[in-house]
Amino acid sequence: MVFNPEESIDFHGFTGPFVQYTHARIRSILRKQPGVSSHESLAGSLLKLEKDLIILLEQYPVIIEQAVTEHNPSVIAIYVFNLAKAFNTFYTEHSVLNAETEDKKTLRLQLSEMTANTIASGMKLLGIKVPNRM
């Protein structure tokens, strides 16, 4: 294995800064639209990338259980990276703050908040801090 210091801090690819940047990006979106409650129901018809993100978020407890059972924290690291990648794909394809309807905007803000919270939780379990701004 060859360690490349430049690759380790790259904002693209399988790196901690990529995940940290995604978390900061989501928090920036949420700061622009305060007051969205993730306790309201996710309403309306879902698009494929919205469904994909929800399915991935629902896997988090199973991932934690697997990491504990296998004594393997890399399971969490891989999951958090894949979640960040999925969110970035979703965000590239679908506007959050300028969604087509208010219901879609609320849904996407809720998905964003749940994603940020899950990233923060997973990274905390790995002993890695996530910034709210970058």
N, C-alpha and C positions, 0 to 999 in steps of 0.2 A: 504494500500500500504506500502510495506517495502522497504526502501532505502538501497542498498548495495553499499558502496563506491568502492569496488573492481570491481563490475560489471559495474559501471558507467564509468570506464576508460579502459575497456576491448577493445581490437582491433578486437574482433569478436562479432557479435550480433548487436542489435539495439542501438548503442551508437554513440556519437559525434566523439570519436577518430577513430572509424571504417571509418566514412565518411572522416575525416581529413586525415587519412592514405591513403585512396584510392586516394584522390586529390594529395597528395605528391608523391605517386607511379606513377601516370600519368605524373606529371611534370618531374619526373626523366626520364621516357621514352622519353619525348619530348626533354629534354636537350641532350640526346644522338643522336638525329637526328634533328638538328635545320633547320629552313628554310622551313618547310612544311606550305603551305598556306591552310587555311580552305575554301578559296574562290574558289579553283579549284573544278571541279565537282567530285562527288563521282562516279567513273567509275567501270565498270565490274559487273559480277554477284555477288550477295550478298549471303552469308551464313546465316543460320537461326539466329545465335546469333548477327550477324552484323545487320540484319533487325530488330531484337528485340530491339537492342540498339537505332537504328534510330527512331523507333516508340516511344520509351520511351522519347527520346530527343524532339521529336515533340510535346509531351504532355505538356511540360513545361509552355507555355503561358496559357493554359487552367487551369493548376494547380494554377498558380499565381492568375488568375481571380477567381477561386473557393475559394482560401484562403481569398481573399479580400471580396468577396461577403458574405462568411460565418463568417468573422472576426475570422478566425481559422488558426493560423500559423502552427499548427501541420500538416496540409495538406502538407505544403512545407517540413517539417521535414520528413514525411513519404515518400514523393516522392524522396527527395535527398537520403535517405537511400536505397530505392529500386533501384535508379539509380546507386549508388555505388555498390550495390550487383550485379546488372546486369553487370556492367563493370568488376567486379572481376571474374564473371563466364566466360565472354567473354575472358578476358585476360588469364585465366587458360587454356582455350581450344585452343586459337589461338595466335600464336606469332605475335607481332607487328613489332619489329625491324628485325626479321628474317622471314618475310612472304614469301610465295611461289614465288611471283612475285613483281616487283617494284610497279605495280598498286595496288596490295593488301596491300603492305607496306604503300603506300601513303593514301589509303582509311582508314586503321586502325590507322594511325597517326592522320588523320583528325577526326575520330570518338573519339580518345583519347582526342584530344584538345577540341572538342566540349563538351565532357563529363566533363572534368576538368573545363571548363568555366561555364557550367551549375551548377555544384556542388558549385563552388565559388560564383556564383550569388545567388543561393538559400540560402547558408549558410550566406552570407552577409545580406540578407533580414531577417534572423533570429538573426542577431547580433553576429554571430560566425565567427571568423577568421579561414582561412584555410592556413596551412603552405605549402610552396613549397618543403620543405624537412622535414623529420622526422627521 
